[in-house]
Amino acid sequence: MKGLGNIMKQAQEMQKRMAQAQEAVQKLEATGTSGGGMVSVTLSGDNKMQSLKIDPELIVQDEADVLEDLIVAAFNEARQKLEALTSAEMEKATGGLNLPGGMGLPF
């Protein structure tokens, strides 16, 4: 039963590292830009938009569709960056193990 005790200890350590990683992910921020930096969106680690910045030159009557497209592009870029940062944090916590989905992990 010595082996089982070892496995339980490793599982507890993994659980502790996962909790730390989840906490670190919550503190992450990622910013995406579009239109040459004229639109920027910042997301927090829990995928909530923290800020939206629009260069005043983009606010032109009858061109809302251009502005809307730039906002979507900036948001999508920020989300991709955030996903990469989150994956990196989780990889640190799991020691590079490729755990299957559905194991109670935050991704």
CNS distance restraints for C-alpha pairs under 8 A (distance, minus, plus):
assign (resid   1 and name CA) (resid   5 and name CA) 6.49 0.50 0.50
assign (resid   2 and name CA) (resid   6 and name CA) 6.37 0.50 0.50
assign (resid   3 and name CA) (resid   7 and name CA) 6.27 0.50 0.50
assign (resid   4 and name CA) (resid   8 and name CA) 6.18 0.50 0.50
assign (resid   5 and name CA) (resid   9 and name CA) 6.18 0.50 0.50
assign (resid   6 and name CA) (resid  10 and name CA) 6.22 0.50 0.50
assign (resid   7 and name CA) (resid  11 and name CA) 6.11 0.50 0.50
assign (resid   8 and name CA) (resid  12 and name CA) 6.20 0.50 0.50
assign (resid   9 and name CA) (resid  13 and name CA) 6.29 0.50 0.50
assign (resid  10 and name CA) (resid  14 and name CA) 6.13 0.50 0.50
assign (resid  11 and name CA) (resid  15 and name CA) 6.11 0.50 0.50
assign (resid  12 and name CA) (resid  16 and name CA) 6.21 0.50 0.50
assign (resid  13 and name CA) (resid  17 and name CA) 6.22 0.50 0.50
assign (resid  14 and name CA) (resid  18 and name CA) 6.07 0.50 0.50
assign (resid  14 and name CA) (resid  93 and name CA) 7.25 0.50 0.50
assign (resid  14 and name CA) (resid  94 and name CA) 6.70 0.50 0.50
assign (resid  15 and name CA) (resid  19 and name CA) 6.25 0.50 0.50
assign (resid  16 and name CA) (resid  20 and name CA) 6.35 0.50 0.50
assign (resid  17 and name CA) (resid  21 and name CA) 6.09 0.50 0.50
assign (resid  17 and name CA) (resid  93 and name CA) 5.06 0.50 0.50
assign (resid  17 and name CA) (resid  94 and name CA) 7.32 0.50 0.50
assign (resid  18 and name CA) (resid  22 and name CA) 6.07 0.50 0.50
assign (resid  18 and name CA) (resid  90 and name CA) 7.18 0.50 0.50
assign (resid  18 and name CA) (resid  93 and name CA) 5.51 0.50 0.50
assign (resid  18 and name CA) (resid  94 and name CA) 7.16 0.50 0.50
assign (resid  18 and name CA) (resid 105 and name CA) 7.96 0.50 0.50
assign (resid  19 and name CA) (resid  23 and name CA) 6.27 0.50 0.50
assign (resid  20 and name CA) (resid  24 and name CA) 6.22 0.50 0.50
assign (resid  20 and name CA) (resid  93 and name CA) 7.69 0.50 0.50
assign (resid  21 and name CA) (resid  25 and name CA) 6.09 0.50 0.50
assign (resid  21 and name CA) (resid  89 and name CA) 5.84 0.50 0.50
assign (resid  21 and name CA) (resid  90 and name CA) 5.99 0.50 0.50
assign (resid  21 and name CA) (resid  92 and name CA) 7.78 0.50 0.50
assign (resid  21 and name CA) (resid  93 and name CA) 5.86 0.50 0.50
assign (resid  22 and name CA) (resid  26 and name CA) 6.41 0.50 0.50
assign (resid  22 and name CA) (resid  90 and name CA) 7.76 0.50 0.50
assign (resid  22 and name CA) (resid 106 and name CA) 7.22 0.50 0.50
assign (resid  23 and name CA) (resid  27 and name CA) 6.87 0.50 0.50
assign (resid  24 and name CA) (resid  28 and name CA) 6.71 0.50 0.50
assign (resid  24 and name CA) (resid  89 and name CA) 7.32 0.50 0.50
assign (resid  25 and name CA) (resid  45 and name CA) 5.27 0.50 0.50
assign (resid  25 and name CA) (resid  46 and name CA) 7.63 0.50 0.50
assign (resid  25 and name CA) (resid  85 and name CA) 7.88 0.50 0.50
assign (resid  25 and name CA) (resid  86 and name CA) 5.86 0.50 0.50
assign (resid  25 and name CA) (resid  89 and name CA) 6.76 0.50 0.50
assign (resid  26 and name CA) (resid  44 and name CA) 6.94 0.50 0.50
assign (resid  26 and name CA) (resid  45 and name CA) 4.43 0.50 0.50
assign (resid  26 and name CA) (resid  46 and name CA) 5.84 0.50 0.50
assign (resid  27 and name CA) (resid  44 and name CA) 7.00 0.50 0.50
assign (resid  27 and name CA) (resid  45 and name CA) 5.90 0.50 0.50
assign (resid  28 and name CA) (resid  44 and name CA) 5.85 0.50 0.50
assign (resid  28 and name CA) (resid  45 and name CA) 4.69 0.50 0.50
assign (resid  28 and name CA) (resid  82 and name CA) 7.51 0.50 0.50
assign (resid  28 and name CA) (resid  85 and name CA) 7.54 0.50 0.50
assign (resid  28 and name CA) (resid  86 and name CA) 7.90 0.50 0.50
assign (resid  29 and name CA) (resid  42 and name CA) 6.67 0.50 0.50
assign (resid  29 and name CA) (resid  43 and name CA) 5.55 0.50 0.50
assign (resid  29 and name CA) (resid  44 and name CA) 4.53 0.50 0.50
assign (resid  29 and name CA) (resid  45 and name CA) 5.75 0.50 0.50
assign (resid  29 and name CA) (resid  82 and name CA) 6.84 0.50 0.50
assign (resid  30 and name CA) (resid  42 and name CA) 5.54 0.50 0.50
assign (resid  30 and name CA) (resid  43 and name CA) 5.41 0.50 0.50
assign (resid  30 and name CA) (resid  44 and name CA) 6.70 0.50 0.50
assign (resid  30 and name CA) (resid  45 and name CA) 7.90 0.50 0.50
assign (resid  30 and name CA) (resid  78 and name CA) 5.36 0.50 0.50
assign (resid  30 and name CA) (resid  79 and name CA) 7.33 0.50 0.50
assign (resid  30 and name CA) (resid  81 and name CA) 5.95 0.50 0.50
assign (resid  30 and name CA) (resid  82 and name CA) 5.33 0.50 0.50
assign (resid  31 and name CA) (resid  40 and name CA) 6.60 0.50 0.50
assign (resid  31 and name CA) (resid  41 and name CA) 5.44 0.50 0.50
assign (resid  31 and name CA) (resid  42 and name CA) 4.16 0.50 0.50
assign (resid  31 and name CA) (resid  43 and name CA) 6.37 0.50 0.50
assign (resid  31 and name CA) (resid  74 and name CA) 7.87 0.50 0.50
assign (resid  31 and name CA) (resid  77 and name CA) 7.57 0.50 0.50
assign (resid  31 and name CA) (resid  78 and name CA) 4.79 0.50 0.50
assign (resid  31 and name CA) (resid  81 and name CA) 7.57 0.50 0.50
assign (resid  32 and name CA) (resid  40 and name CA) 5.57 0.50 0.50
assign (resid  32 and name CA) (resid  41 and name CA) 5.34 0.50 0.50
assign (resid  32 and name CA) (resid  42 and name CA) 6.47 0.50 0.50
assign (resid  32 and name CA) (resid  73 and name CA) 7.96 0.50 0.50
assign (resid  32 and name CA) (resid  74 and name CA) 4.62 0.50 0.50
assign (resid  32 and name CA) (resid  75 and name CA) 6.02 0.50 0.50
assign (resid  32 and name CA) (resid  76 and name CA) 7.23 0.50 0.50
assign (resid  32 and name CA) (resid  77 and name CA) 4.69 0.50 0.50
assign (resid  32 and name CA) (resid  78 and name CA) 3.89 0.50 0.50
assign (resid  32 and name CA) (resid  79 and name CA) 7.62 0.50 0.50
assign (resid  32 and name CA) (resid  81 and name CA) 7.61 0.50 0.50
assign (resid  33 and name CA) (resid  37 and name CA) 5.22 0.50 0.50
assign (resid  33 and name CA) (resid  38 and name CA) 7.28 0.50 0.50
assign (resid  33 and name CA) (resid  39 and name CA) 5.54 0.50 0.50
assign (resid  33 and name CA) (resid  40 and name CA) 4.30 0.50 0.50
assign (resid  33 and name CA) (resid  41 and name CA) 6.47 0.50 0.50
assign (resid  33 and name CA) (resid  73 and name CA) 7.44 0.50 0.50
assign (resid  33 and name CA) (resid  74 and name CA) 4.46 0.50 0.50
assign (resid  33 and name CA) (resid  75 and name CA) 7.69 0.50 0.50
assign (resid  33 and name CA) (resid  77 and name CA) 6.88 0.50 0.50
assign (resid  33 and name CA) (resid  78 and name CA) 7.49 0.50 0.50
assign (resid  34 and name CA) (resid  38 and name CA) 6.36 0.50 0.50
assign (resid  34 and name CA) (resid  39 and name CA) 5.39 0.50 0.50
assign (resid  34 and name CA) (resid  40 and name CA) 6.59 0.50 0.50
assign (resid  34 and name CA) (resid  70 and name CA) 5.68 0.50 0.50
assign (resid  34 and name CA) (resid  71 and name CA) 7.41 0.50 0.50
assign (resid  34 and name CA) (resid  73 and name CA) 6.10 0.50 0.50
assign (resid  34 and name CA) (resid  74 and name CA) 5.06 0.50 0.50
assign (resid  35 and name CA) (resid  39 and name CA) 6.24 0.50 0.50
assign (resid  35 and name CA) (resid  70 and name CA) 6.28 0.50 0.50
assign (resid  38 and name CA) (resid  53 and name CA) 7.79 0.50 0.50
assign (resid  38 and name CA) (resid  54 and name CA) 5.89 0.50 0.50
assign (resid  38 and name CA) (resid  55 and name CA) 5.00 0.50 0.50
assign (resid  38 and name CA) (resid  58 and name CA) 7.52 0.50 0.50
assign (resid  39 and name CA) (resid  52 and name CA) 7.39 0.50 0.50
assign (resid  39 and name CA) (resid  53 and name CA) 5.62 0.50 0.50
assign (resid  39 and name CA) (resid  54 and name CA) 4.68 0.50 0.50
assign (resid  39 and name CA) (resid  55 and name CA) 6.40 0.50 0.50
assign (resid  39 and name CA) (resid  70 and name CA) 6.47 0.50 0.50
assign (resid  39 and name CA) (resid  71 and name CA) 6.33 0.50 0.50
assign (resid  39 and name CA) (resid  74 and name CA) 6.58 0.50 0.50
assign (resid  40 and name CA) (resid  51 and name CA) 7.95 0.50 0.50
assign (resid  40 and name CA) (resid  52 and name CA) 5.79 0.50 0.50
assign (resid  40 and name CA) (resid  53 and name CA) 5.17 0.50 0.50
assign (resid  40 and name CA) (resid  54 and name CA) 6.75 0.50 0.50
assign (resid  40 and name CA) (resid  71 and name CA) 7.41 0.50 0.50
assign (resid  40 and name CA) (resid  74 and name CA) 5.72 0.50 0.50
assign (resid  40 and name CA) (resid  75 and name CA) 7.71 0.50 0.50
assign (resid  41 and name CA) (resid  49 and name CA) 7.07 0.50 0.50
assign (resid  41 and name CA) (resid  50 and name CA) 7.59 0.50 0.50
assign (resid  41 and name CA) (resid  51 and name CA) 5.72 0.50 0.50
assign (resid  41 and name CA) (resid  52 and name CA) 4.66 0.50 0.50
assign (resid  41 and name CA) (resid  53 and name CA) 6.55 0.50 0.50
assign (resid  41 and name CA) (resid  71 and name CA) 7.42 0.50 0.50
assign (resid  41 and name CA) (resid  74 and name CA) 5.68 0.50 0.50
assign (resid  41 and name CA) (resid  75 and name CA) 5.53 0.50 0.50
assign (resid  41 and name CA) (resid  78 and name CA) 6.57 0.50 0.50
assign (resid  42 and name CA) (resid  49 and name CA) 5.90 0.50 0.50
assign (resid  42 and name CA) (resid  50 and name CA) 5.40 0.50 0.50
assign (resid  42 and name CA) (resid  51 and name CA) 5.17 0.50 0.50
assign (resid  42 and name CA) (resid  52 and name CA) 6.64 0.50 0.50
assign (resid  42 and name CA) (resid  75 and name CA) 7.64 0.50 0.50
assign (resid  42 and name CA) (resid  78 and name CA) 6.44 0.50 0.50
assign (resid  43 and name CA) (resid  47 and name CA) 5.61 0.50 0.50
assign (resid  43 and name CA) (resid  48 and name CA) 5.40 0.50 0.50
assign (resid  43 and name CA) (resid  49 and name CA) 4.46 0.50 0.50
assign (resid  43 and name CA) (resid  50 and name CA) 5.34 0.50 0.50
assign (resid  43 and name CA) (resid  51 and name CA) 7.27 0.50 0.50
assign (resid  43 and name CA) (resid  75 and name CA) 7.98 0.50 0.50
assign (resid  43 and name CA) (resid  78 and name CA) 6.43 0.50 0.50
assign (resid  43 and name CA) (resid  79 and name CA) 7.09 0.50 0.50
assign (resid  43 and name CA) (resid  82 and name CA) 7.46 0.50 0.50
assign (resid  44 and name CA) (resid  48 and name CA) 5.38 0.50 0.50
assign (resid  44 and name CA) (resid  49 and name CA) 6.45 0.50 0.50
assign (resid  44 and name CA) (resid  50 and name CA) 6.28 0.50 0.50
assign (resid  44 and name CA) (resid  82 and name CA) 7.93 0.50 0.50
assign (resid  45 and name CA) (resid  82 and name CA) 6.77 0.50 0.50
assign (resid  45 and name CA) (resid  86 and name CA) 7.54 0.50 0.50
assign (resid  47 and name CA) (resid  79 and name CA) 7.29 0.50 0.50
assign (resid  47 and name CA) (resid  82 and name CA) 7.89 0.50 0.50
assign (resid  54 and name CA) (resid  58 and name CA) 7.07 0.50 0.50
assign (resid  55 and name CA) (resid  59 and name CA) 7.61 0.50 0.50
assign (resid  58 and name CA) (resid  67 and name CA) 6.69 0.50 0.50
assign (resid  59 and name CA) (resid  63 and name CA) 7.67 0.50 0.50
assign (resid  59 and name CA) (resid  64 and name CA) 7.60 0.50 0.50
assign (resid  59 and name CA) (resid  67 and name CA) 7.46 0.50 0.50
assign (resid  60 and name CA) (resid  64 and name CA) 7.26 0.50 0.50
assign (resid  63 and name CA) (resid  67 and name CA) 6.90 0.50 0.50
assign (resid  64 and name CA) (resid  68 and name CA) 6.06 0.50 0.50
assign (resid  65 and name CA) (resid  69 and name CA) 6.17 0.50 0.50
assign (resid  66 and name CA) (resid  70 and name CA) 6.31 0.50 0.50
assign (resid  67 and name CA) (resid  71 and name CA) 6.24 0.50 0.50
assign (resid  68 and name CA) (resid  72 and name CA) 6.31 0.50 0.50
assign (resid  69 and name CA) (resid  73 and name CA) 6.18 0.50 0.50
assign (resid  70 and name CA) (resid  74 and name CA) 6.13 0.50 0.50
assign (resid  71 and name CA) (resid  75 and name CA) 6.10 0.50 0.50
assign (resid  72 and name CA) (resid  76 and name CA) 6.12 0.50 0.50
assign (resid  73 and name CA) (resid  77 and name CA) 6.22 0.50 0.50
assign (resid  74 and name CA) (resid  78 and name CA) 6.21 0.50 0.50
assign (resid  75 and name CA) (resid  79 and name CA) 6.16 0.50 0.50
assign (resid  76 and name CA) (resid  80 and name CA) 6.24 0.50 0.50
assign (resid  77 and name CA) (resid  81 and name CA) 6.32 0.50 0.50
assign (resid  78 and name CA) (resid  82 and name CA) 6.10 0.50 0.50
assign (resid  79 and name CA) (resid  83 and name CA) 6.13 0.50 0.50
assign (resid  80 and name CA) (resid  84 and name CA) 6.35 0.50 0.50
assign (resid  81 and name CA) (resid  85 and name CA) 6.26 0.50 0.50
assign (resid  82 and name CA) (resid  86 and name CA) 6.03 0.50 0.50
assign (resid  83 and name CA) (resid  87 and name CA) 6.08 0.50 0.50
assign (resid  84 and name CA) (resid  88 and name CA) 6.23 0.50 0.50
assign (resid  85 and name CA) (resid  89 and name CA) 6.33 0.50 0.50
assign (resid  86 and name CA) (resid  90 and name CA) 6.23 0.50 0.50
assign (resid  87 and name CA) (resid  91 and name CA) 6.01 0.50 0.50
assign (resid  88 and name CA) (resid  92 and name CA) 6.31 0.50 0.50
assign (resid  89 and name CA) (resid  93 and name CA) 6.44 0.50 0.50
assign (resid  90 and name CA) (resid  94 and name CA) 6.18 0.50 0.50
assign (resid  91 and name CA) (resid  95 and name CA) 5.83 0.50 0.50
assign (resid  91 and name CA) (resid  96 and name CA) 4.86 0.50 0.50
assign (resid  91 and name CA) (resid  97 and name CA) 7.05 0.50 0.50
assign (resid  92 and name CA) (resid  96 and name CA) 6.49 0.50 0.50
assign (resid  94 and name CA) (resid  98 and name CA) 7.97 0.50 0.50
assign (resid  99 and name CA) (resid 103 and name CA) 7.60 0.50 0.50
assign (resid 101 and name CA) (resid 105 and name CA) 7.29 0.50 0.50
assign (resid 101 and name CA) (resid 107 and name CA) 7.67 0.50 0.50
